[in-house]
């Protein structure tokens, strides 16, 4: 799985910082979108029912808040043959 995750964040958000640090540690690529500067993204997150940051969107799963358990699962699956096509 080489496609980057998308992380929707807010400034000065401790859980957002912890999430991006954990993604860095797990060597998982990601794109950050600031919800305070992207109104469309903010509206979309509310439509999906998310009310707190960060929101992480992966290939087939999404979550909000700092979830090291989900980050570990995504990292473990990164090289799985069914996802890499090997």
DSSP file (Angstrom, degrees, kcal/mol; ACC not computed):
  #  RESIDUE AA STRUCTURE BP1 BP2  ACC     N-H-->O    O-->H-N    N-H-->O    O-->H-N    TCO  KAPPA ALPHA  PHI   PSI    X-CA   Y-CA   Z-CA
    1    1 A X              0   0    0      0, 0.0    83,-0.1     0, 0.0    77,-0.0   0.000 360.0 360.0 360.0 102.9    0.0    0.0    0.0
    2    2 A X        +     0   0    0      2,-0.1     2,-0.2    26,-0.1    27,-0.0   0.535 360.0 108.0-105.6  -9.9    1.9    3.0   -1.2
    3    3 A X  S    S-     0   0    0      1,-0.1    56,-0.1    27,-0.0    26,-0.1  -0.480  75.1-111.7 -71.0 139.4   -1.0    5.5   -1.6
    4    4 A X        -     0   0    0     -2,-0.2    26,-0.3     1,-0.1     2,-0.1  -0.344  21.9-124.1 -72.4 150.5   -0.9    8.2    1.1
    5    5 A X  E     -a   30   0A   0     24,-2.5    26,-2.5    -2,-0.0     2,-0.5  -0.455  23.5-125.2 -78.0 162.3   -3.4    8.4    3.8
    6    6 A X  E     -aB  31  57A   0     51,-2.2    51,-2.9    24,-0.2     2,-0.6  -0.967  21.8-166.6-114.0 129.2   -5.3   11.7    4.2
    7    7 A X  E     -aB  32  56A   0     24,-3.3    26,-2.7    -2,-0.5     2,-0.6  -0.956   6.6-157.0-119.6 115.2   -5.2   13.4    7.6
    8    8 A X  E     +aB  33  55A   0     47,-3.2    47,-1.9    -2,-0.6    46,-0.7  -0.819  28.2 176.0 -91.4 123.4   -7.6   16.2    8.3
    9    9 A X  E     -a   34   0A   0     24,-2.6    26,-3.1    -2,-0.6    27,-0.4  -0.718  29.2-141.6-127.9 170.3   -6.2   18.4   11.1
   10   10 A X    >   -     0   0    0     -2,-0.2     3,-1.0    24,-0.2     6,-0.1  -0.955  39.4 -95.7-127.1 150.2   -6.7   21.5   13.2
   11   11 A X  T 3  S+     0   0    0     -2,-0.3     3,-0.1     1,-0.2     5,-0.0  -0.326 106.9  12.6 -63.2 148.3   -4.0   23.9   14.3
   12   12 A X  T 3  S+     0   0    0      1,-0.2     2,-0.7     2,-0.1    -1,-0.2   0.797  87.5 149.8  56.5  32.6   -2.7   23.4   17.9
   13   13 A X    <>  -     0   0    0     -3,-1.0     4,-2.3     1,-0.2    -1,-0.2  -0.866  34.8-162.7-100.2 111.5   -4.4   20.0   18.0
   14   14 A X  H  > S+     0   0    0     -2,-0.7     4,-2.7     1,-0.2     5,-0.2   0.899  91.7  50.4 -62.5 -41.9   -2.4   17.6   20.3
   15   15 A X  H  > S+     0   0    0      2,-0.2     4,-2.0     1,-0.2    -1,-0.2   0.855 109.5  52.5 -65.7 -32.9   -4.1   14.5   18.9
   16   16 A X  H  > S+     0   0    0      2,-0.2     4,-2.5     1,-0.2     5,-0.2   0.933 111.2  46.3 -65.2 -45.9   -3.4   15.7   15.3
   17   17 A X  H  X S+     0   0    0     -4,-2.3     4,-2.3     1,-0.2    -2,-0.2   0.923 112.6  49.5 -62.1 -45.7    0.3   16.1   16.2
   18   18 A X  H  X S+     0   0    0     -4,-2.7     4,-2.2     1,-0.2    -1,-0.2   0.877 111.0  51.2 -62.2 -37.3    0.4   12.7   17.9
   19   19 A X  H  X S+     0   0    0     -4,-2.0     4,-2.4     2,-0.2    -2,-0.2   0.943 111.3  45.1 -66.5 -48.3   -1.2   11.1   14.9
   20   20 A X  H  X S+     0   0    0     -4,-2.5     4,-2.3     1,-0.2    -2,-0.2   0.871 113.0  52.0 -66.8 -34.3    1.2   12.6   12.3
   21   21 A X  H  X S+     0   0    0     -4,-2.3     4,-2.5    -5,-0.2    -1,-0.2   0.915 110.5  48.1 -65.2 -41.5    4.2   11.7   14.5
   22   22 A X  H  X S+     0   0    0     -4,-2.2     4,-2.2     2,-0.2    -2,-0.2   0.883 111.1  50.6 -66.2 -38.1    2.9    8.1   14.8
   23   23 A X  H  <>S+     0   0    0     -4,-2.4     5,-2.7     2,-0.2     4,-0.3   0.904 110.8  49.4 -65.2 -40.5    2.4    7.9   11.0
   24   24 A X  H ><5S+     0   0    0     -4,-2.3     3,-1.3     3,-0.2    -2,-0.2   0.934 110.9  49.5 -61.3 -46.2    6.0    9.2   10.6
   25   25 A X  H 3<5S+     0   0    0     -4,-2.5    -2,-0.2     1,-0.3    -1,-0.2   0.874 111.7  48.5 -61.4 -38.3    7.3    6.6   13.0
   26   26 A X  T 3<5S-     0   0    0     -4,-2.2    -1,-0.3    -5,-0.2    -2,-0.2   0.463 111.6-124.6 -80.5  -1.0    5.4    3.9   11.1
   27   27 A X  T < 5 +     0   0    0     -3,-1.3     2,-0.5    -4,-0.3    -3,-0.2   0.877  57.4 152.7  57.9  40.2    6.8    5.2    7.8
   28   28 A X      < -     0   0    0     -5,-2.7    -1,-0.2    -6,-0.1     2,-0.1  -0.887  43.3-127.2-101.0 127.2    3.3    5.7    6.4
   29   29 A X        +     0   0    0     -2,-0.5   -24,-2.5    -3,-0.1     2,-0.3  -0.445  37.1 168.4 -72.6 146.1    2.9    8.4    3.8
   30   30 A X  E     -a    5   0A   0    -26,-0.3     2,-0.4    -2,-0.1   -24,-0.2  -0.989  31.6-136.1-154.0 159.9    0.1   10.9    4.3
   31   31 A X  E     -a    6   0A   0    -26,-2.5   -24,-3.3    -2,-0.3     2,-0.5  -0.964  22.6-142.2-116.6 135.7   -1.3   14.2    3.1
   32   32 A X  E     -a    7   0A   0     -2,-0.4     2,-0.5   -26,-0.2   -24,-0.2  -0.857  13.9-171.8-102.5 132.3   -2.4   16.8    5.7
   33   33 A X  E     -a    8   0A   0    -26,-2.7   -24,-2.6    -2,-0.5     2,-0.6  -0.989  19.2-138.6-122.8 122.1   -5.4   19.0    5.1
   34   34 A X  E >>  -a    9   0A   0     -2,-0.5     4,-1.2   -26,-0.2     3,-1.2  -0.692   5.6-155.3 -82.5 117.6   -6.1   21.8    7.5
   35   35 A X  T 34 S+     0   0    0    -26,-3.1     7,-0.2    -2,-0.6    -1,-0.1   0.679  90.6  60.9 -68.7 -17.2   -9.8   22.0    8.3
   36   36 A X  T 34 S+     0   0    0    -27,-0.4    -1,-0.3     1,-0.2     3,-0.1   0.688 113.3  35.0 -82.6 -17.0   -9.6   25.7    9.2
   37   37 A X  T <4 S+     0   0    0     -3,-1.2     2,-0.6     1,-0.2    -2,-0.2   0.524 110.5  62.9-112.2  -8.4   -8.4   26.7    5.7
   38   38 A X     X  +     0   0    0     -4,-1.2     4,-2.3     1,-0.2    -1,-0.2  -0.817  56.2 178.5-120.6  90.7  -10.3   24.2    3.6
   39   39 A X  H  > S+     0   0    0     -2,-0.6     4,-2.6     1,-0.2     5,-0.2   0.859  81.8  55.5 -61.6 -37.2  -14.0   24.8    4.0
   40   40 A X  H  > S+     0   0    0      2,-0.2     4,-2.2     1,-0.2    -1,-0.2   0.916 109.1  46.9 -62.4 -43.2  -15.0   22.1    1.6
   41   41 A X  H  > S+     0   0    0      2,-0.2     4,-2.4     1,-0.2    -2,-0.2   0.901 111.4  51.9 -65.2 -40.8  -13.0   19.5    3.6
   42   42 A X  H  X S+     0   0    0     -4,-2.3     4,-1.9     1,-0.2    -2,-0.2   0.928 110.7  47.5 -61.7 -45.5  -14.6   20.8    6.8
   43   43 A X  H  X S+     0   0    0     -4,-2.6     4,-2.2     1,-0.2    -1,-0.2   0.902 111.0  52.2 -61.3 -41.3  -18.1   20.5    5.3
   44   44 A X  H  X S+     0   0    0     -4,-2.2     4,-1.8     2,-0.2    -2,-0.2   0.904 107.5  51.0 -63.4 -42.8  -17.3   17.0    4.1
   45   45 A X  H  <>S+     0   0    0     -4,-2.4     5,-2.5     1,-0.2     4,-0.2   0.895 110.9  48.9 -63.5 -39.3  -16.1   15.8    7.5
   46   46 A X  H ><5S+     0   0    0     -4,-1.9     3,-1.2     1,-0.2    -1,-0.2   0.888 107.8  54.7 -66.7 -37.9  -19.3   17.1    9.1
   47   47 A X  H 3<5S+     0   0    0     -4,-2.2    -1,-0.2     1,-0.3    -2,-0.2   0.861 107.2  50.8 -62.3 -34.7  -21.4   15.3    6.4
   48   48 A X  T 3<5S-     0   0    0     -4,-1.8    -1,-0.3    -5,-0.1    -2,-0.2   0.475 123.4-108.0 -82.1  -1.7  -19.6   12.1    7.3
   49   49 A X  T < 5 +     0   0    0     -3,-1.2     2,-0.4     1,-0.3    -3,-0.2   0.527  69.9 142.9  91.7   6.3  -20.4   12.7   11.0
   50   50 A X      < +     0   0    0     -5,-2.5    -1,-0.3    -6,-0.2    -2,-0.1  -0.675  17.3 169.6 -82.8 131.3  -16.9   13.5   12.3
   51   51 A X        +     0   0    0     -2,-0.4     2,-0.3     1,-0.1    -1,-0.1   0.383  59.1  48.0-121.8   0.4  -16.9   16.2   14.9
   52   52 A X  S    S-     0   0    0      2,-0.1     2,-0.3    13,-0.0    13,-0.2  -0.974  83.0 -79.4-141.4 157.1  -13.3   16.1   16.2
   53   53 A X  S    S+     0   0    0     -2,-0.3    13,-0.2    11,-0.1   -38,-0.2  -0.704  86.5  45.4-106.5 158.9   -9.9   16.1   14.7
   54   54 A X        -     0   0    0    -46,-0.7    11,-2.5    -2,-0.3     2,-0.5   0.599  59.4-175.0 -79.7 162.0   -7.9   14.5   13.4
   55   55 A X  E     -BC   8  64A   0    -47,-1.9   -47,-3.2     9,-0.2     2,-0.5  -0.993   8.3-161.7-116.5 127.2   -9.8   12.5   10.9
   56   56 A X  E     -BC   7  63A   0      7,-3.0     7,-1.9    -2,-0.5     2,-0.6  -0.934   3.4-164.3-112.9 129.2   -7.7    9.9    9.1
   57   57 A X  E     +BC   6  62A   0    -51,-2.9   -51,-2.2    -2,-0.5     5,-0.2  -0.959  14.2 172.9-114.3 118.2   -8.9    8.4    5.8
   58   58 A X        -     0   0    0      3,-3.2   -54,-0.1    -2,-0.6   -53,-0.0  -0.475  52.1 -76.8-109.5-174.0   -7.1    5.2    4.6
   59   59 A X  S    S-     0   0    0      1,-0.2     3,-0.0    -2,-0.2   -55,-0.0   0.914 121.9  -2.3 -53.4 -51.8   -8.0    3.0    1.7
   60   60 A X  S    S+     0   0    0      1,-0.1     2,-0.3    -3,-0.0    -1,-0.2   0.226 127.1  54.7-129.5  14.3  -10.9    1.2    3.3
   61   61 A X        -     0   0    0      2,-0.0    -3,-3.2     0, 0.0     2,-0.3  -0.988  51.9-173.9-147.1 152.4  -11.2    2.6    6.8
   62   62 A X  E     +C   57   0A   0     -2,-0.3     2,-0.3    -5,-0.2    -5,-0.2  -0.984   8.8 167.6-144.5 156.3  -11.4    6.0    8.5
   63   63 A X  E     -C   56   0A   0     -7,-1.9    -7,-3.0    -2,-0.3     2,-0.3  -0.974  23.7-130.2-157.3 166.8  -11.3    7.2   12.1
   64   64 A X  E     +C   55   0A   0     -2,-0.3    -9,-0.2    -9,-0.2   -11,-0.1  -0.914  65.5  27.1-123.6 156.8  -11.1   10.3   14.2
   65   65 A X  S    S-     0   0    0    -11,-2.5     2,-0.7    -2,-0.3   -11,-0.2  -0.171 105.8 -43.0  86.6 175.6   -8.8   11.0   17.1
   66   66 A X        +     0   0    0    -13,-0.2     2,-0.4     1,-0.1     3,-0.1  -0.720  62.4 172.2 -81.5 112.8   -5.4    9.6   18.0
   67   67 A X     >  +     0   0    0     -2,-0.7     4,-2.1     1,-0.1     3,-0.5  -0.736  13.7 170.9-126.4  80.5   -5.7    5.8   17.2
   68   68 A X  H  > S+     0   0    0     -2,-0.4     4,-2.3     1,-0.2     5,-0.2   0.803  80.8  61.7 -61.4 -26.6   -2.3    4.1   17.5
   69   69 A X  H  > S+     0   0    0      2,-0.2     4,-1.8     1,-0.2    -1,-0.2   0.917 106.8  43.2 -64.8 -42.2   -4.0    0.8   17.2
   70   70 A X  H  > S+     0   0    0     -3,-0.5     4,-2.5     2,-0.2    -2,-0.2   0.873 111.7  53.8 -71.0 -37.0   -5.4    1.7   13.7
   71   71 A X  H  X S+     0   0    0     -4,-2.1     4,-2.5     1,-0.2    -2,-0.2   0.921 109.3  49.3 -62.1 -42.5   -2.0    3.1   12.7
   72   72 A X  H  X S+     0   0    0     -4,-2.3     4,-2.4     2,-0.2    -1,-0.2   0.891 110.5  50.6 -63.3 -39.7   -0.3   -0.2   13.7
   73   73 A X  H  X S+     0   0    0     -4,-1.8     4,-1.9     2,-0.2    -2,-0.2   0.921 111.3  47.5 -64.6 -43.5   -2.9   -2.2   11.7
   74   74 A X  H  X S+     0   0    0     -4,-2.5     4,-1.0     1,-0.2    -2,-0.2   0.919 112.9  49.2 -63.6 -43.1   -2.4    0.0    8.6
   75   75 A X  H  < S+     0   0    0     -4,-2.5     4,-0.4     1,-0.2     3,-0.4   0.896 110.3  50.9 -63.1 -40.1    1.4   -0.4    8.9
   76   76 A X  H  < S+     0   0    0     -4,-2.4     3,-0.4     1,-0.2    -1,-0.2   0.847 113.2  45.4 -66.3 -33.8    1.1   -4.2    9.4
   77   77 A X  H >< S+     0   0    0     -4,-1.9     3,-2.0     1,-0.2    -1,-0.2   0.627  86.8  93.9 -83.2 -13.6   -1.0   -4.5    6.3
   78   78 A X  T 3< S+     0   0    0     -4,-1.0    -1,-0.2    -3,-0.4    -2,-0.1   0.844  95.5  31.9 -49.7 -42.8    1.2   -2.2    4.2
   79   79 A X  T 3  S+     0   0    0     -4,-0.4    -1,-0.3    -3,-0.4    -2,-0.1   0.230  84.5 134.8-103.8  14.0    3.2   -5.0    2.7
   80   80 A X    X>  -     0   0    0     -3,-2.0     4,-1.9     1,-0.1     3,-1.6  -0.425  61.4-126.3 -65.1 135.0    0.5   -7.7    2.6
   81   81 A X  H 3>>S+     0   0    0      1,-0.3     4,-1.7     2,-0.2     5,-0.7   0.810 106.8  57.7 -54.6 -34.8    0.5   -9.6   -0.7
   82   82 A X  H 345S+     0   0    0      1,-0.2    -1,-0.3     2,-0.2    -2,-0.1   0.755 113.5  40.1 -71.1 -20.6   -3.2   -8.9   -1.4
   83   83 A X  H <45S+     0   0    0     -3,-1.6    -2,-0.2    -6,-0.2    -1,-0.2   0.737 118.4  44.7 -95.4 -26.5   -2.6   -5.2   -1.2
   84   84 A X  H  <5S-     0   0    0     -4,-1.9    -2,-0.2   -83,-0.1    -3,-0.2   0.636 102.6-125.1 -92.0 -14.9    0.7   -5.0   -3.0
   85   85 A X  T  <5       0   0    0     -4,-1.7    -3,-0.2    -5,-0.3    -4,-0.1   0.615 360.0 360.0  81.3  12.0   -0.2   -7.3   -5.8
   86   86 A X      <       0   0    0     -5,-0.7    -4,-0.1    -6,-0.2    -5,-0.1   0.436 360.0 360.0 -90.8 360.0    2.7   -9.6   -5.2
